[in-house]
Amino acid sequence: MSSQKAWAVVAGVGPGTGASVARRFAQKYSVALLARKSANIDPVVEEITAAGGKAIGISADCSDGKSVKKAFEELKKAMGGATLAAAVYNVGGRFIRKPFLELSEEEFESGWEANGRGAFHFSQAVLPLLLDRVDASPEFPPTLIFTSATAAMKGSALCASFAAGKFAMRALAQSLAREFGPKGIHVSHAIIDGVIDIERTKDWKFDHPDAKIKPEAIADSYWYLHTQPRTCFTNELDIRPYIEKW
């Protein structure tokens, strides 16, 4: 059953990782699900509610500061006097694979808008709420997790837009970890290195049955990060299939 004493918020909820993370955290907390399209949120909210948990869906575009502000005003009303235990930024944005000289300015900036600007707006909204929970002596430290990718570590050919955005996200996560870790907040950057096993990739064929990452396994890893004590923070976590070349 979901506790009404604390909340978790997940931005970027779709049928894959975001939904799995929401389901996992809903086992302990009330959850708020953010996405641009309500069609991505509503089925997950209904599923969690039917299972005995508490969930709300809020439409928001994290690259738009006004949209994020409005979303969190709605979330704070729903929370009442409760605190925020965990926040997960799972917004990936558009994945553009294209020769650099063919990229438009709009295409290039789309990587930054989702992974840089969006992560900035989300972090500024959640960190004050996470700080409010530190002094409440919670069971687990308040946590902020960013879903990232190998592109945050190396910029591959044809991926300038995506890599630039993910590099920005990693830099932000490092900076926040160093600033807010000493204040009791666990900030972690998760590098998802591989294809996630979701509806969109079901027709992608590989030679090995273990080539895809289960979104439920990613959610379990995020829960593990959240439950780490203050004396054992993992600030960056690699998640990949054992057969992945790296």
N, C-alpha and C positions, 0 to 999 in steps of 0.2 A: 504494500500500500504506500501511496505517496505521502510524505510528510508535508504538513501545511506550515511547518515552522521555517522552512527555507525553500529557496527557488534555485533553479538553474536556467540559463538562457542559451539557446543555440541559434546562431545566425547562419543562414544558408541551408535551410532544410529542404531536402528533396527526397526522392525515393531510395537513396543510397546511404552514404555515410551520415548525413545530417539526421535522417530518420532513425538510424540505428543508435546514434549517440543520444538522441532524445529519449528513445525507449529505455536505454540503459540507465540514464540519470533519473528517469521518471520512477524507477524502482525505489528511489530514496527521497526525491524532491518533487515539488510541483515544478512544472517546466513551461517555459515560454518559447515558442517556435517562431522564428523570424524568416521571412522569405519575400521576394518581390511579388510572387504569384500566390494567391490564397489557395489555388488548386494544389499546390505542393504541400501546403500545411494541413488543410482540413482533414484528409484521410488519416494522418498521423495523430492529430488531436483526437479524432473520434476513436481510434484504436486504443490510445492510452487511457482515455476516459472509460471506455468499455471494460478495460482491464482493471479498473478500480483506482487509477491514478488521477492526477489533476493536471490538465494541460490547456493552454490557450494559444491561439495563433494570432500573429500580428503581421500585417503586410508592411514591409519596409524595404527601402533601397539604401543599403549601407554606404554607397558612394555619395549619397545626398545627405548632408548634415541636418537639414530641416526634417527630412523623413526619419532619420534616426532619433532626433530629439522628440518628435511626435510619438514614435513607437515606445520610447522609454517613459514618456509621461503616462501612456496607457499601461505599461508594465508596472510602474510604481503604484498606480491605483489598484491594480489587481493584487499586488503583493501586500498591500495594507501595511501592517507593522512588521512583516517578515523580512528576512535578510536574504541577500544573494550569495549562494554558496559557490557557484561555478558558472563560468561563461566560456562558450566555445565559438570561435570564429571559423566557420566552415565555408565561407564564400570563396569560390574559385574564379569566377568571372569567365570570360570567353577564352577558349584555348585556340589561339591563332597560330597555325603552322604555315609560314609564308616567307619567301625570300625577302630579306631586309629592304632591298631597293624597291620592292613592290608594296611595302607597307604604307598605308595612309597614316596621317597623324592621329586620326581618330582610332584606328586599329591599334597603333602603338600605345596610346594612352589608356586604352581599355584594360590592359594588364595592370597598370598603376591604379586605375580607378577602383578596381575590385580588391586588389591585394595590398595596396598602399593606403590610398585615401579611405577606403572602406574600413580597413583594419584600424586606422587612426580614429575615425568617428566612433566605431564600436568600443574601442579601448577607453576613450574619454568618457563614454557613457557608463561603462560597467565598473571601472576602477573605483570611483567614489562609493559605489554600492558594495564592492568587495571589501574596501577599507572599513566600512561600517560593521562588517562581520568579524573582523580580526579580534576585537575586544570581547566578543561574545563567547570566547573559549569554545569554538566549534570542534566537533569530532575530527573533521578534516580541514586543513588550511584552505582558505578561499583560493580559487584557482582560475586562471585564464589560459586557455589553450588555443593555439593557432594551427589550423590544418594547412600544411604546406606541401612542398614537393621537392624532388631532386633538383628542379630548376632553381631553387634557392641557393644551391651549392655550386652549380655550374650552368652556364648559359650555352645550350646546344644550338647548333646551326638551325636556322629557320624559326627559332623560338624567342626572338628578341623581346617581344611584347610580354609574353608570359614570364620569362626569366627576370626581366627588369622589375616586374611587379612582385615576384616571389623574393627577389633579393631585398627589396624594400621591406617586405613583411618580416624577413629574418632579422634585418637590422633593427626594426621596431621591437620585435620580441626580445632581442638581446638587451636593448636599452631599457625596456620596461622591467625585464628580469633583474637587472642591476639596480634599478631605482626602487622597485616595489618589493623585491625579495626580502631586503632587510626590514621591510615594514610588515612582513608576514604573509605576503601574497605569492603564491606559486605561479610563475609565468613559464609556459613551456611551448616550444616550437616543434611540431611533429612533422617529420619528413616522410611523406607517403611515397615510397619508391616502387612503383609497379601499377598495374592495371587493377582497378577495383571491380569486383564482381557484382555488377548492377545490371538493371534491365538494358541500359544503353549499350553495354558491352557483351551482352549474352551471345551475340553472333561472332565475337572475336575469337578466333580459334588459335590454340597454342598446342605445342607438342606434349606438354606436361599438364596433368590434371591439377597440379598445385600452382599454376602460373598466376592465378588471380588472387587478390587479397579480399577476404570476406569483410564486408563493412561491419559486421557484428564483432569481428576480432579487433578492428580499429576502435570500436566503441569500448570494448573491454580494456584496451590499452589506455584509452583516455580516462577511464574510471580508475585504473591503476595509478596514473599520474595524479589524479585528484586525491587519492587516499594516502599519498606519500607524506610522511611526517616532515616537519620543518627542518629536521636534521638531515634530510635525505632528498632534497629536491633534484629532479632531473629536468634540466633546462632545455635539452634537445634530445629527441628520440627518433631513431630511424626505424621505420616499419617497412619490411619488404618480404616477399616470398623467399624461401631458402634457395630457390633455384635462380633467383634474379642475379644477373651479372652487374657488379658494381666495382 
